Amino acid sequence: MIEFLAAALGLSVSEPAFWLPLLFFALFLLVSFLGVLLDGFDIGVGCLLSIAPQELRARMLALLSPWRDANELWLLMGLGLLATVFPGAWAGLLGHLFIPLFVLAMGVLVRSVCFEWRLRAPESQQPMWAVGFCVGSLMVAFAHGLLVAQVVVNGQWQGGYLWFSLLVGLCSVAAYLLLGAAWLMMRQAGVLRVRSILWARRSIRWFAAGVVAASVVLALENAGVFLKWTEGARRWSVYIFWTGLLACFVGIEMCLQRLLHSSIRTTALPFVLTLLIFLAVAFGFVFSFFPFFVLDQITLWDAAVSVPTLYIVGVMALIALPFVLFFNFRVYWRLFGLSRPPQVPDYEQLSH
């Protein structure tokens, strides 16, 4: 496939004009995937605040504090790569995806401001900022679903396309609810873990429905994508892909049922399986649309800057990469495992 693409562009596989944009596209996808996955539990916990009892919200927000700044780093890195390496994609993307991108930007702004102001607000005002953080998280989760839907239908809003976009947006919220709940049941014991199991069971089937709906409409709307799925030996790869995806959903459902009815204990399995589903869905869409940013209109080579500029950006990325990796290793190394609230010191004993 790579040789065919190079020949279609009139380039050789070994030419920098071919492989440099491809390399940066892979880096952009990696940063985007990490942003969705690592920021995903953050968004999910924020969405769960809308249905969580008041007495649990403070603890849920406290669990997020160590990773908030690190999670926002991935968004900035992804936007930076898209702006510096693929500026030609902006016009096409904004033309098709202006509404979901606007909702996404407003949601990121609202949730970031409300989270930081809550940390600095008097105790009486903290619940208000927590509600703002929840609203921003719901906006971000819903916007991700709108983005997927609008990419699938090529920016159409009329008639049934509007209802399809709203459905996928709601299913996207359910997906982040599942991810947030799976992370909470791994990180926290007691009442919050039981609540998280219940929240996860209510959201998993909506997530599955959204994946199926988006896939069916994508196949019906784009003949080229449908042909890519069903052509030759790829058909069996698609069958294996869907079998694995179904196994992950069933595995989560069985694990949640066992946790609720047999033994409520610490386990990372639902969280890991949910991450695998997110990765699989993202991989499926990239495979379906590659090498286009806008299907049948803008390829990654059309959108990329010149080769000298790519070399400059590459050198800057190599300089910054060790610092980014070290920072994220230090921040995320305690992402898994049970979290214990801090012990309140005995001030009377300390005073003696």
Long-range contacts (C-beta under 8 A, 24 or more apart in sequence): 5-291, 9-301, 16-307, 16-310, 16-311, 17-301, 17-307, 18-301, 20-304, 20-307, 20-310, 20-311, 20-314, 21-85, 21-86, 21-300, 21-301, 21-304, 21-310, 22-300, 23-314, 24-81, 24-85, 24-86, 24-304, 24-310, 24-313, 24-314, 25-86, 25-291, 25-300, 27-81, 27-317, 28-78, 28-81, 28-82, 28-85, 28-86, 29-286, 31-74, 31-77, 31-78, 31-81, 32-74, 32-78, 32-282, 33-279, 33-282, 34-74, 35-71, 35-74, 35-75, 35-77, 35-78, 36-144, 36-278, 36-282, 37-275, 37-278, 37-279, 38-67, 38-70, 38-71, 38-74, 38-332, 39-71, 39-72, 39-74, 39-75, 40-176, 40-179, 40-180, 40-278, 41-179, 41-180, 41-182, 41-183, 41-271, 42-67, 42-68, 42-71, 42-137, 42-180, 43-111, 43-137, 43-140, 43-141, 43-176, 43-179, 43-180, 44-137, 44-141, 44-176, 44-177, 44-178, 44-179, 44-180, 44-181, 44-183, 45-137, 45-180, 45-183, 45-184, 46-111, 46-133, 46-134, 46-136, 46-137, 46-138, 46-140, 46-180, 47-134, 47-137, 47-138, 47-141, 47-173, 47-176, 47-177, 47-180, 48-177, 48-180, 48-181, 48-184, 48-196, 48-199, 49-130, 49-131, 49-133, 49-134, 49-137, 50-134, 50-138, 51-199, 52-195, 53-195, 54-127, 56-191, 56-192, 56-195, 57-127, 57-130, 58-126, 58-130, 59-188, 59-192, 59-341, 60-184, 60-192, 61-115, 61-118, 61-130, 61-133, 62-341, 63-184, 63-187, 63-188, 63-339, 64-115, 65-119, 66-331, 66-334, 67-331, 67-332, 67-335, 68-115, 69-331, 70-327, 70-328, 70-331, 70-332, 72-112, 73-324, 73-327, 73-328, 75-108, 77-324, 84-305, 84-309, 84-313, 85-304, 85-305, 85-310, 85-313, 86-293, 86-300, 86-303, 86-304, 86-305, 87-303, 87-305, 88-298, 88-302, 88-303, 88-304, 88-305, 89-293, 89-294, 89-298, 89-300, 89-303, 92-293, 92-294, 92-297, 92-298, 92-303, 93-293, 93-294, 95-155, 96-150, 96-151, 96-154, 96-155, 96-294, 97-147, 97-150, 97-151, 97-155, 99-146, 99-150, 99-157, 100-143, 100-144, 100-146, 100-147, 100-150, 101-143, 101-147, 103-139, 103-142, 103-143, 103-146, 104-139, 104-140, 104-143, 104-144, 104-147, 106-136, 106-139, 107-136, 107-137, 107-138, 107-139, 107-140, 107-141, 107-142, 107-143, 108-136, 108-140, 109-136, 110-135, 110-136, 110-139, 111-135, 111-136, 111-137, 111-139, 111-140, 112-136, 137-176, 138-173, 141-172, 141-173, 141-175, 141-176, 141-177, 142-169, 142-170, 142-172, 142-173, 143-169, 144-172, 144-176, 145-169, 145-170, 145-171, 145-172, 145-173, 145-175, 145-210, 146-172, 148-172, 148-214, 148-285, 149-214, 151-285, 151-289, 151-295, 152-214, 152-217, 152-218, 152-221, 152-222, 153-217, 153-221, 154-221, 154-222, 154-295, 164-213, 164-217, 167-210, 167-213, 168-210, 168-213, 168-214, 170-206, 170-210, 171-206, 171-207, 171-209, 171-210, 171-211, 171-213, 172-210, 174-203, 174-204, 174-206, 174-207, 174-210, 175-203, 175-206, 175-207, 175-210, 175-278, 177-202, 177-203, 178-203, 178-204, 178-207, 178-252, 178-274, 179-271, 179-274, 179-275, 179-278, 182-252, 182-270, 182-271, 182-274, 183-271, 185-259, 185-267, 185-270, 185-271, 186-266, 186-267, 186-268, 186-270, 186-271, 186-336, 186-337, 186-338, 187-337, 187-338, 187-339, 188-338, 188-339, 189-266, 189-338, 193-264, 194-260, 194-264, 197-256, 197-259, 197-260, 197-264, 198-260, 200-252, 200-256, 200-270, 201-253, 201-256, 201-257, 201-260, 204-249, 204-252, 204-253, 204-256, 207-249, 207-277, 208-249, 211-245, 211-277, 211-281, 215-284, 218-285, 218-288, 222-288, 222-295, 224-295, 224-296, 225-288, 225-289, 225-295, 228-287, 228-288, 229-288, 241-280, 241-284, 244-280, 245-277, 245-280, 245-281, 248-273, 248-274, 248-276, 248-277, 248-280, 249-277, 266-337, 266-338, 268-336, 271-336
